[in-house]
Amino acid sequence: MKDLGMSWPDIKSTPRIELEGLMQAYNEYTTIHNFDGYTSEDVSEMAKNKPQVRSQYMEHMEAKSRLNEMLGKKTRRPSVKDITGLKQNG
């Protein structure tokens, strides 16, 4: 909670559901902004020493893509099924 700038009395007076929401929002924020300023080439260099960096970068890219889609900055690409009008049987 230190990262959120909350004091102990603030934490104790805040309902649990709100604290959980704050933590989820903070986690999403850090996921989206972890790799700001890095290019995919930079990440490839870092991944040579720490392979887990690549999966963290992919999470970053997916979260950023979801955010842009929600904000209307980016739309979902239509699939082949969307274009052709075919429906899956099932």
MODELLER restraints for C-alpha pairs under 7 A, 6 or more apart:
rsr = mdl.restraints
at = mdl.atoms
rsr.add(forms.Gaussian(group=physical.xy_distance, feature=features.Distance(at['CA:31:A'], at['CA:60:A']), mean=5.36, stdev=0.5))
rsr.add(forms.Gaussian(group=physical.xy_distance, feature=features.Distance(at['CA:32:A'], at['CA:60:A']), mean=5.15, stdev=0.5))
rsr.add(forms.Gaussian(group=physical.xy_distance, feature=features.Distance(at['CA:32:A'], at['CA:63:A']), mean=5.82, stdev=0.5))
rsr.add(forms.Gaussian(group=physical.xy_distance, feature=features.Distance(at['CA:32:A'], at['CA:64:A']), mean=5.54, stdev=0.5))
rsr.add(forms.Gaussian(group=physical.xy_distance, feature=features.Distance(at['CA:35:A'], at['CA:57:A']), mean=6.93, stdev=0.5))
rsr.add(forms.Gaussian(group=physical.xy_distance, feature=features.Distance(at['CA:43:A'], at['CA:54:A']), mean=6.78, stdev=0.5))
rsr.add(forms.Gaussian(group=physical.xy_distance, feature=features.Distance(at['CA:46:A'], at['CA:53:A']), mean=6.92, stdev=0.5))
rsr.add(forms.Gaussian(group=physical.xy_distance, feature=features.Distance(at['CA:47:A'], at['CA:53:A']), mean=5.42, stdev=0.5))
rsr.add(forms.Gaussian(group=physical.xy_distance, feature=features.Distance(at['CA:47:A'], at['CA:54:A']), mean=5.88, stdev=0.5))
rsr.add(forms.Gaussian(group=physical.xy_distance, feature=features.Distance(at['CA:68:A'], at['CA:74:A']), mean=5.40, stdev=0.5))
rsr.add(forms.Gaussian(group=physical.xy_distance, feature=features.Distance(at['CA:69:A'], at['CA:75:A']), mean=5.48, stdev=0.5))
rsr.add(forms.Gaussian(group=physical.xy_distance, feature=features.Distance(at['CA:81:A'], at['CA:87:A']), mean=6.69, stdev=0.5))
